[in-house]
Amino acid sequence: MRDAPKLGPINDCALYRILTLLAIAALRKFRPFKGSVLMLTDRICVKYGQHVDLSEAGTMCFVSQNTSIPVPKVLCAFTHQRCTYIVMERIKGEMIGAGWVYRSEESKAKILTQLQKMVREMRTLPPPAGMGVQEFHRHLRGGMDFDPGLDPAIQELIRQHDRSFPIKFTHGDLTCQVNPQNSFWINEIDKFITPMPDELAMERIRQKFFGDY
């Protein structure tokens, strides 16, 4: 068993906070900005915003410490005035889907093999002791318990949720929903992870009756 990822601030001190806030104020109009990530220098970037969560930083550190998967090094992470900041190493490269259709089959196969290895390595991480998924599933359906008077689809959803599932580090919904416009995910996802049609059907039922998380 491994300890759970530490999801709080990282290297949170006054100096790092001041330097980060000053750098953003001085550079955000001049440096490249991609989504919520500002490229401060050629080697450092910062992801920030009200919808950024400290758990992202903790997760990256956990993966770095417990696997061989290459992830950006987190320099510091903190929350200031309801906005979260994650300062990290910048890794140069291209989005995996960029130019995918122009790659040779050999190149595609090598990349898919690497992705498969990474996903498998994350899924072999042992969970902390004393953790289960039933309470989390109950939370996802608004605390609703089984009742024979419920819609049959909801009854089946609860039956599925109450099953005993092994805890894995990866999401069960790693699908083309990550980016529906990305042809890589749409066409290649099933080549490096195992499809889970029953789980997908249950998630669609949950979203139909209970909405997003």
Backbone bond lengths (Angstrom), bond angles and torsions (degrees), N, CA, C in turn:
res aa  C-N    CA-C-N  psi(-1)  N-CA   C-N-CA  omega(-1)  CA-C   N-CA-C  phi
1 M - - - 1.445 - - 1.530 110.62 -
2 R 1.318 116.30 144.02 1.457 120.95 177.22 1.516 109.05 -113.88
3 D 1.343 115.40 154.39 1.454 119.23 174.00 1.515 109.48 -66.54
4 A 1.326 116.42 148.62 1.462 120.71 178.28 1.525 109.74 -67.49
5 P 1.329 117.93 154.14 1.466 120.59 177.34 1.519 111.11 -58.15
6 K 1.326 116.78 141.79 1.463 121.29 175.08 1.525 107.79 -81.94
7 L 1.332 116.19 119.44 1.455 120.58 -169.48 1.523 113.34 -104.45
8 G 1.332 118.91 10.60 1.451 121.26 179.87 1.521 112.01 -92.33
9 P 1.340 116.65 -166.41 1.466 121.10 179.09 1.530 111.70 -60.75
10 I 1.329 115.69 155.54 1.461 122.50 179.45 1.526 108.76 -129.10
11 N 1.332 116.61 127.91 1.476 121.56 -178.66 1.528 110.95 48.37
12 D 1.307 115.86 44.30 1.467 121.54 -175.75 1.525 109.85 -86.71
13 C 1.323 115.90 99.08 1.464 120.70 177.22 1.526 108.69 -134.69
14 A 1.320 116.03 163.41 1.467 121.05 -175.28 1.528 111.72 -59.49
15 L 1.333 117.17 -39.19 1.459 120.37 -177.82 1.525 110.95 -63.06
16 Y 1.339 117.18 -48.46 1.466 120.37 -179.36 1.523 111.37 -64.39
17 R 1.327 116.57 -37.49 1.465 119.74 178.61 1.532 110.59 -62.44
18 I 1.315 115.66 -48.70 1.468 120.12 -177.60 1.523 110.70 -63.09
19 L 1.331 116.98 -46.20 1.464 120.35 -179.47 1.528 111.41 -61.78
20 T 1.323 116.61 -40.39 1.469 120.25 -179.81 1.517 111.24 -65.56
21 L 1.322 117.20 -48.39 1.464 120.93 -178.11 1.525 111.34 -65.04
22 L 1.335 117.48 -39.29 1.465 120.77 178.13 1.526 110.94 -66.61
23 A 1.339 116.59 -40.94 1.466 120.22 -179.77 1.524 110.99 -63.41
24 I 1.318 117.04 -41.62 1.468 120.37 179.04 1.520 110.68 -64.74
25 A 1.332 116.50 -45.25 1.464 120.28 -179.45 1.523 111.68 -61.63
26 A 1.337 116.39 -36.58 1.463 120.03 -176.03 1.525 113.34 -82.71
27 L 1.340 117.28 -28.18 1.467 119.63 -168.77 1.524 115.54 -112.36
28 R 1.310 118.88 -12.10 1.468 118.83 -171.41 1.527 113.92 -65.61
29 K 1.331 117.66 -20.54 1.464 120.20 178.37 1.526 112.71 -87.98
30 F 1.342 115.85 -10.09 1.461 119.04 -173.54 1.531 113.57 -119.39
31 R 1.322 116.87 -30.78 1.463 120.34 -175.36 1.528 110.94 -90.77
32 P 1.350 117.43 156.71 1.470 120.47 179.72 1.525 112.08 -60.21
33 F 1.316 115.76 140.49 1.459 123.18 -179.18 1.524 107.71 -127.37
34 K 1.327 118.05 121.53 1.460 121.84 179.01 1.523 109.14 -124.22
35 G 1.329 115.48 106.73 1.455 119.41 -176.41 1.513 110.35 65.07
36 S 1.323 117.01 -119.56 1.464 121.22 178.04 1.519 111.70 -102.07
37 V 1.334 117.37 14.75 1.465 121.70 -176.60 1.524 110.36 -111.28
38 L 1.329 116.25 122.70 1.463 122.99 176.75 1.522 108.95 -102.85
39 M 1.330 116.42 126.14 1.462 121.28 179.39 1.528 108.61 -83.55
40 L 1.319 117.17 98.46 1.462 120.99 -176.49 1.523 111.32 -69.13
41 T 1.329 116.56 -45.94 1.465 122.38 177.95 1.529 107.49 -141.05
42 D 1.320 116.35 -174.41 1.463 119.77 176.62 1.526 112.01 -70.22
43 R 1.340 116.77 -14.64 1.459 120.18 -175.95 1.523 114.24 -119.15
44 I 1.322 117.73 -12.51 1.466 121.09 -175.31 1.523 110.08 -131.91
45 C 1.327 115.97 139.73 1.460 121.33 174.15 1.527 108.71 -136.19
46 V 1.327 116.11 166.11 1.459 120.99 177.89 1.520 109.11 -134.79
47 K 1.300 115.75 130.43 1.463 121.59 173.82 1.515 107.03 -102.97
48 Y 1.328 117.12 126.33 1.461 117.89 -177.16 1.522 111.41 -150.04
49 G 1.324 114.41 158.76 1.456 120.82 179.11 1.520 110.91 150.76
50 Q 1.317 116.96 169.70 1.461 121.49 -179.27 1.523 112.36 -72.98
51 H 1.320 117.05 -19.31 1.460 120.05 -179.84 1.529 112.27 -100.68
52 V 1.324 116.80 5.57 1.467 121.23 174.34 1.524 107.89 -85.68
53 D 1.312 117.55 140.82 1.467 121.41 -175.70 1.527 110.39 -119.77
54 L 1.330 115.52 142.44 1.464 119.98 178.86 1.526 112.40 -61.32
55 S 1.329 116.50 -22.07 1.467 118.86 179.61 1.525 111.86 -61.63
56 E 1.344 117.24 -26.33 1.466 119.99 177.86 1.524 110.53 -62.32
57 A 1.333 115.89 -43.26 1.464 120.19 179.90 1.525 110.68 -66.83
58 G 1.337 116.14 -44.65 1.455 119.74 178.96 1.515 112.50 -61.60
59 T 1.321 115.92 -37.82 1.460 120.59 179.73 1.522 111.16 -66.79
60 M 1.336 116.90 -42.52 1.465 119.50 178.25 1.525 111.22 -61.65
61 C 1.328 116.73 -41.99 1.464 119.93 178.52 1.524 110.93 -64.06
62 F 1.327 116.32 -41.28 1.461 120.84 -179.96 1.523 111.02 -62.51
63 V 1.331 116.85 -45.45 1.462 120.97 179.47 1.523 110.35 -63.81
64 S 1.323 116.76 -41.36 1.462 120.90 179.87 1.527 111.80 -62.67
65 Q 1.334 116.28 -39.75 1.461 120.96 -175.66 1.526 113.37 -79.43
66 N 1.328 117.39 -22.97 1.460 119.88 -171.00 1.525 115.35 -118.49
67 T 1.331 117.12 -0.87 1.460 120.27 178.46 1.524 109.35 -139.07
68 S 1.314 115.62 176.12 1.466 121.27 175.12 1.524 111.16 -98.18
69 I 1.324 117.42 9.03 1.463 121.97 -177.53 1.527 109.42 -72.49
70 P 1.329 118.29 128.05 1.470 120.12 179.93 1.523 111.37 -74.79
71 V 1.319 116.13 120.55 1.466 121.81 176.53 1.526 108.39 -132.82
72 P 1.328 118.19 157.18 1.466 119.93 178.96 1.532 111.59 -61.93
73 K 1.311 116.63 142.32 1.459 121.57 175.62 1.522 109.25 -76.53
74 V 1.322 116.85 128.57 1.464 121.80 179.09 1.525 108.74 -85.06
75 L 1.324 116.27 122.32 1.463 120.99 -179.95 1.516 111.42 -87.64
76 C 1.324 116.91 -41.04 1.456 121.20 174.15 1.521 108.83 -163.73
77 A 1.320 116.17 158.10 1.466 121.65 178.44 1.521 108.03 -151.24
78 F 1.322 116.11 132.69 1.465 120.17 -177.67 1.522 109.79 -158.69
79 T 1.326 115.58 167.77 1.460 122.18 175.43 1.517 108.76 -117.69
80 H 1.332 115.74 133.40 1.461 121.57 -179.36 1.523 108.62 -138.57
81 Q 1.325 115.42 120.32 1.465 121.55 179.70 1.533 111.36 51.23
82 R 1.324 115.88 51.84 1.468 124.95 174.89 1.529 113.21 66.31
83 C 1.325 116.42 14.33 1.459 121.13 177.13 1.533 108.10 -120.51
84 T 1.323 116.82 133.18 1.461 121.25 -178.37 1.525 110.46 -100.60
85 Y 1.323 115.47 138.93 1.463 122.58 -178.43 1.527 109.09 -123.92
86 I 1.334 116.46 130.21 1.462 121.82 175.24 1.524 107.90 -125.17
87 V 1.318 116.38 108.23 1.464 121.83 178.74 1.523 107.45 -93.96
88 M 1.329 115.75 126.28 1.463 118.63 -173.80 1.521 112.12 -145.60
89 E 1.305 113.51 167.71 1.458 121.25 174.84 1.527 109.46 -63.38
90 R 1.316 115.10 141.51 1.463 120.19 176.55 1.524 109.10 -98.05
91 I 1.311 116.30 124.22 1.460 121.52 179.25 1.518 108.67 -107.40
92 K 1.314 116.50 119.83 1.460 120.35 -178.14 1.527 110.57 -74.84
93 G 1.302 115.44 146.40 1.458 120.39 179.04 1.513 110.68 162.71
94 E 1.309 116.25 -175.66 1.453 122.37 178.73 1.522 110.00 -116.67
95 M 1.330 115.94 153.24 1.456 119.89 173.10 1.521 108.46 -58.56
96 I 1.317 116.06 141.61 1.463 119.37 -172.90 1.518 112.69 -60.90
97 G 1.329 116.92 -28.03 1.455 119.18 -179.09 1.512 114.54 -82.91
98 A 1.341 116.99 -10.33 1.465 120.15 -178.01 1.528 110.20 -67.05
99 G 1.319 116.13 119.19 1.454 120.46 179.11 1.514 114.74 69.77
100 W 1.337 116.53 17.05 1.464 119.73 -176.05 1.527 112.25 -58.08
101 V 1.314 116.57 -42.60 1.476 119.92 -175.76 1.529 111.85 -66.82
102 Y 1.337 117.03 -16.90 1.466 120.17 -178.92 1.530 112.50 -94.73
103 R 1.323 117.39 -5.08 1.460 119.97 179.60 1.528 110.86 -75.36
104 S 1.318 115.10 152.68 1.463 119.71 175.17 1.526 109.00 -71.77
105 E 1.317 116.52 160.10 1.460 120.33 178.73 1.524 110.74 -62.54
106 E 1.326 116.49 -33.55 1.467 120.25 178.02 1.523 110.70 -64.63
107 S 1.340 116.81 -43.89 1.458 121.16 178.94 1.524 110.95 -63.52
108 K 1.331 116.74 -43.59 1.464 120.51 178.63 1.527 110.87 -60.65
109 A 1.320 116.05 -43.33 1.462 120.32 -178.16 1.524 111.31 -62.41
110 K 1.329 117.20 -40.02 1.467 120.93 179.53 1.524 110.76 -64.14
111 I 1.331 116.73 -43.62 1.462 120.55 -179.39 1.523 110.59 -65.79
112 L 1.320 117.28 -44.00 1.459 120.92 179.76 1.523 111.49 -63.20
113 T 1.331 116.76 -36.38 1.462 120.37 177.12 1.524 110.75 -64.66
114 Q 1.332 116.77 -41.33 1.462 120.57 177.58 1.524 111.05 -63.41
115 L 1.332 117.17 -43.98 1.464 120.58 179.07 1.523 111.38 -63.33
116 Q 1.309 115.99 -41.95 1.459 120.17 179.06 1.526 110.61 -60.43
117 K 1.320 116.43 -42.14 1.458 120.88 179.17 1.526 110.92 -63.83
118 M 1.338 117.28 -41.31 1.462 120.54 -179.96 1.523 111.71 -65.21
119 V 1.325 116.24 -46.20 1.465 119.94 179.83 1.526 110.23 -62.61
120 R 1.325 116.82 -42.84 1.464 120.64 179.71 1.526 110.72 -62.71
121 E 1.331 116.65 -40.14 1.466 119.68 -179.58 1.523 110.98 -65.00
122 M 1.340 117.20 -40.80 1.466 119.55 177.21 1.528 111.19 -64.67
123 R 1.317 116.52 -37.43 1.461 119.97 -176.77 1.530 112.94 -75.52
124 T 1.324 117.44 -12.44 1.462 119.82 176.77 1.525 112.18 -92.38
125 L 1.327 118.27 -3.93 1.462 120.34 177.50 1.529 109.26 -63.83
126 P 1.327 118.64 125.05 1.470 119.98 179.84 1.527 110.65 -72.26
127 P 1.323 118.32 140.23 1.469 120.90 -179.42 1.520 111.44 -78.07
128 P 1.340 118.17 160.66 1.464 120.81 173.13 1.527 110.33 -62.24
129 A 1.313 116.81 153.70 1.461 120.84 -179.44 1.528 110.95 -68.14
130 G 1.324 115.45 149.51 1.462 120.77 173.75 1.505 115.59 77.69
131 M 1.326 118.43 20.23 1.457 120.68 -179.08 1.524 110.06 -114.61
132 G 1.348 116.18 143.66 1.454 122.03 177.80 1.513 110.14 -139.96
133 V 1.330 115.86 176.00 1.462 119.79 -175.90 1.523 113.06 -109.07
134 Q 1.340 117.75 -10.90 1.456 119.24 -174.35 1.525 112.63 -61.40
135 E 1.334 116.99 -44.22 1.465 119.58 -179.34 1.524 111.32 -65.67
136 F 1.322 116.11 -36.00 1.462 119.40 177.38 1.522 110.29 -65.37
137 H 1.324 117.01 -43.66 1.460 120.45 177.78 1.530 110.77 -61.76
138 R 1.328 116.15 -40.41 1.470 119.95 178.67 1.522 110.33 -61.62
139 H 1.321 116.38 -39.95 1.465 121.10 177.70 1.530 110.66 -61.95
140 L 1.334 117.27 -40.17 1.463 121.11 -177.81 1.525 112.72 -65.16
141 R 1.328 116.61 -24.33 1.472 118.77 177.96 1.525 111.34 -105.12
142 G 1.329 116.17 26.24 1.461 121.33 173.45 1.510 114.67 70.31
143 G 1.336 118.00 25.28 1.457 121.14 178.50 1.516 114.15 78.95
144 M 1.302 118.09 7.83 1.469 121.32 -176.78 1.524 111.01 -71.89
145 D 1.344 115.37 133.20 1.456 121.40 176.14 1.527 110.13 -102.76
146 F 1.321 114.81 167.84 1.467 119.59 -176.90 1.520 111.27 -66.57
147 D 1.332 115.10 138.54 1.459 122.10 175.39 1.524 107.15 -148.70
148 P 1.331 118.42 131.98 1.467 120.02 -178.31 1.520 113.92 -63.53
149 G 1.330 117.18 -14.55 1.453 119.90 179.08 1.519 113.86 -86.77
150 L 1.313 117.20 -3.58 1.460 120.76 -179.41 1.524 111.04 -73.48
151 D 1.320 114.91 162.49 1.458 120.80 174.03 1.533 108.60 -54.60
152 P 1.341 118.44 136.90 1.472 120.53 -179.04 1.523 113.74 -53.81
153 A 1.334 117.49 -34.64 1.465 119.93 179.09 1.526 110.60 -65.52
154 I 1.345 116.70 -40.06 1.466 119.95 178.89 1.524 110.10 -68.91
155 Q 1.330 117.16 -38.04 1.465 119.67 176.53 1.528 110.90 -58.28
156 E 1.327 115.85 -44.23 1.464 119.40 179.66 1.525 111.01 -66.56
157 L 1.330 116.73 -37.63 1.462 120.82 177.01 1.522 110.45 -59.02
158 I 1.333 117.13 -46.24 1.464 120.66 -178.54 1.528 110.52 -66.27
159 R 1.328 117.21 -38.86 1.471 119.55 176.51 1.531 110.78 -59.34
160 Q 1.314 115.68 -43.74 1.468 119.71 178.75 1.525 110.88 -65.77
161 H 1.334 116.73 -42.68 1.464 120.78 -179.58 1.525 112.15 -63.08
162 D 1.330 117.13 -31.98 1.462 120.45 -176.39 1.527 113.14 -83.34
163 R 1.322 116.73 -1.02 1.458 119.41 174.68 1.530 110.11 -68.99
164 S 1.311 115.69 160.11 1.461 120.73 177.83 1.526 109.05 -90.62
165 F 1.329 115.85 114.27 1.461 121.19 -179.05 1.528 109.88 -110.48
166 P 1.325 118.29 140.12 1.467 119.40 172.11 1.524 109.81 -68.32
167 I 1.321 116.84 138.82 1.459 121.21 -178.10 1.520 109.55 -80.84
168 K 1.319 115.67 128.29 1.455 122.07 178.69 1.525 109.29 -121.36
169 F 1.332 115.32 153.31 1.462 119.53 -178.17 1.522 112.00 -74.14
170 T 1.322 117.61 -29.09 1.461 120.65 -177.03 1.516 111.11 -85.44
171 H 1.332 115.69 158.14 1.455 121.35 173.59 1.520 109.88 -68.04
172 G 1.324 116.26 149.34 1.450 120.37 174.30 1.508 112.41 -82.74
173 D 1.344 116.96 -10.10 1.471 120.36 -177.04 1.524 111.40 -108.92
174 L 1.326 116.31 34.55 1.464 120.76 176.62 1.523 107.78 -73.71
175 T 1.334 116.82 92.93 1.462 122.10 -173.85 1.509 109.41 -140.73
176 C 1.325 115.50 -173.43 1.459 119.89 179.39 1.515 111.57 -67.27
177 Q 1.342 118.72 -6.46 1.450 120.33 175.85 1.527 111.25 -64.89
178 V 1.331 117.13 -17.76 1.462 120.13 175.58 1.520 109.73 -52.40
179 N 1.306 117.01 -40.89 1.464 122.00 176.58 1.529 108.01 -159.41
180 P 1.324 118.07 93.82 1.472 120.50 -175.02 1.522 113.58 -58.72
181 Q 1.348 117.65 -22.72 1.458 119.95 -179.36 1.524 112.53 -84.71
182 N 1.321 116.82 -7.28 1.457 120.90 -175.46 1.524 109.59 -88.67
183 S 1.323 116.95 109.86 1.462 120.56 -176.13 1.524 111.89 -63.38
184 F 1.342 117.14 -26.49 1.466 118.89 178.50 1.521 110.34 -59.85
185 W 1.346 117.19 -52.52 1.457 120.55 -177.76 1.521 111.38 -63.37
186 I 1.324 116.62 -41.49 1.460 120.19 -177.31 1.524 111.27 -63.64
187 N 1.326 116.62 -42.05 1.464 120.57 -172.11 1.523 114.47 -92.77
188 E 1.329 117.52 -24.00 1.464 119.37 -168.66 1.521 114.93 -115.89
189 I 1.337 118.68 -12.69 1.466 120.63 -169.80 1.525 112.94 -56.16
190 D 1.344 117.24 -40.94 1.462 120.01 -176.02 1.521 113.30 -72.73
191 K 1.345 116.77 -4.79 1.458 119.46 -178.97 1.525 112.41 -84.78
192 F 1.343 117.24 -16.17 1.460 117.23 179.61 1.522 113.69 -128.30
193 I 1.334 118.81 1.19 1.456 121.04 167.83 1.521 108.00 -133.76
194 T 1.317 116.11 156.61 1.459 120.83 -178.62 1.522 110.07 -83.31
195 P 1.330 118.93 125.55 1.471 120.88 178.06 1.531 111.05 -59.42
196 M 1.334 116.46 146.37 1.463 122.19 179.42 1.527 108.20 -127.99
197 P 1.336 118.20 74.11 1.466 121.01 -173.41 1.519 114.05 -62.05
198 D 1.350 118.16 -37.76 1.461 120.11 -179.83 1.521 111.05 -65.50
199 E 1.341 115.71 -43.86 1.459 120.10 179.61 1.526 110.87 -65.15
200 L 1.337 116.34 -38.62 1.462 119.88 178.03 1.525 110.66 -63.34
201 A 1.330 117.02 -41.17 1.463 120.50 178.79 1.524 110.80 -62.59
202 M 1.337 117.36 -41.40 1.459 120.61 178.69 1.526 111.41 -65.74
203 E 1.327 117.05 -38.51 1.463 119.86 179.43 1.520 110.62 -66.12
204 R 1.313 117.46 -36.49 1.466 120.10 177.47 1.525 110.95 -65.59
205 I 1.330 116.32 -38.32 1.467 119.63 176.00 1.523 110.04 -64.16
206 R 1.337 116.48 -44.35 1.466 119.86 -179.52 1.519 111.20 -60.36
207 Q 1.325 117.16 -44.41 1.458 120.46 179.87 1.523 111.35 -65.69
208 K 1.324 117.16 -35.35 1.464 120.98 179.57 1.518 111.35 -62.85
209 F 1.339 117.24 -43.00 1.461 120.66 -174.22 1.526 113.70 -95.70
210 F 1.336 117.33 -26.12 1.459 119.49 -173.00 1.525 113.82 -121.98
211 G 1.320 118.78 -5.27 1.456 121.61 177.04 1.512 112.54 74.29
212 D 1.340 115.32 -162.18 1.458 120.74 179.97 1.515 110.08 -71.15
213 Y 1.343 115.10 174.88 1.466 120.69 -176.32 1.510 110.93 -59.87
